[in-house]
Amino acid sequence: MRITALNNDLADDVLKLMDLGAPYVKARMPSDYWLYAKLFSSTCPVALLDNNVVGALIAMRSQDDPTEIYIQDVMTHPGYRRRGVAAELISVVRTHAKQWGCRRIYLTSEPENVAAYRTWRSLGFANSVGDYTIKGVQVIKDFKGPGKDRAVFELKVS
């Protein structure tokens, strides 16, 4: 497996990969992936195997607090799950976070996405304290706006 930064040549394949993530990952518009490749390529690693996209992570460094990186989407092709793809993608972002002096990487997840919860915990993410709990997962009310409750996970960068 080879990890590379998102670029415009990979944007369509990343979009197709993200389409496989429903209902928890929703592909954005093609122009969004072009923008990610132009503005956030260092925090948008793509995993390739035999020149096929098998994983991708879309993240941005905060403009309001440059010590934070927010992961918007992580997707591993269903045929390549449980092979360390997500771990490799997170590792790339973590390396950049350390170089930039960031203090944390965080992401949100649908509260009922139990598989994601297990993945984040196995990769060292902690579930942030929430307003209530669903199946052992702390959930913050209205985190992404009214009625958009989310589980928040963070990874401290050291």
N, C-alpha and C positions, 0 to 999 in steps of 0.2 A: 504494500500500500504506500502510496505517495501522497503527501499533503502539500497543497499549493494554495496561494491566495486566490480568492475569487477574481476572475477577470471576465471581460465581455464575451470571450469565446466560450466560457463555461456557463454563462448566465441562463441560457435556455435549458440546459441540462439540469441546473440547480432548480429552476422553476418546476420542471417535470418531476424531480425528486420530491420537492415540497408538496406537490399535488398528491403524493402517496400518503401524506401524513394525516389526512382527515380522520376523525373530526377535530383532532387537537392542534394540528399544524395546518394553517391555511396559506396556500401560495399567494404571494402578492402579484402585482402586475409586472409584466416584462420590464417596464421602465424602472421599476423599483430595483430590480437586480442589476440593471445597468448602473444605477446610482450607487448601490452598495459597492460595486466593483470600482467605481471611480473615487468614492469618498471614504470607504471603510474597509478596503481590501485587507489591511493587516489584521483586522478582527473578524474577517469572514473567510476562514479556512475551508477548503474543499478537499475531500478524500477521494483519491482516484485509485482504481484497481484495473489494470489492463486498459487504461485510458477511459474507463467508465466511471461516472460520478456515483460513488456509493455512500457518501455522507457529505453534509454541509452544515455550517454553523453561521448564523447571521448575528453579529453583535456590533455595538457601537460604544465608543467611549463618551461618557457624559460631557456635555458642554457646560452644564451647571456645576458639576462636581467632577473634575478630571481624574479624581482618584477612584472613580467607579466605572465599570464596564457592564452594560446591560446586554444580556443575550436575548435576542428576540425570538429566534427559532433554532432548533437543532433537529436534524433529521438524518436518520440512517436508513438506507434502502432495506426494506423488510427481509430480503434474502441475505443480508450481511449483518444483521443484529447479533449482539452478544459475541462480537469478535474484536471489541476494543476500538471501534471506529469513533464513537462519541468521546471516549477517553482521549484519543489522539487529538481530536478537534479541540477539546477543552484545554489540553496541554499547550497547544499553540497559543491560544488566547491568554492562558495563564503566563506563559513566557513573556509575551508582550506586556501584560499587566505589570509584571515584576520590573521589566526594563523601564517602564514609565512611572514607577513608584505608586502604582494604584494600590488601594487597600482592600478592595473587594470586587468580585464578579457576582452578579446576581441575575436571576431569571424568575419568571412567573410560570405557573402551571395551572391548568384547570384542576380544581380540587378533586375531581373524581378520576383523574388520570393516575391510577395506582402504579402502572408500569413506569411512568416518568418519575414518580416519587422514589421508587426503588433505584432507578438509574442515578438520580441526583445524589441520593444518600451514598451509593456505592462509590461515587466519584468525589466524595468529601464535602458535598454541599450540606448545609444545615437548614432546616425548615425554620423560617423566622416565626416568632411568636405571633399568633393571630388573634382574631376576635372570637373565633369558634373553631371546632374541630369536626372533620369528616373522616371517618375510618382511620383515625390516628394522625391525620394531616392537619396542621394548623392553617387556617384560612383567614385572610384579611378582607374584611368587608369593603366593597366599593374601591378596591385597589386600582382598578383600571377604569374608574368612572362608576356612576350610579348603576347598581345591579350587576356589576362585573367583579364579583368576588374572585380572588386568586390566592393560591398557595404561593408563597415567595420563598425562594431558596437562595442562599448566599454562600460563597466560597471566599474565605479570607485569603488574601495574597500575602505571602511572607517572603 
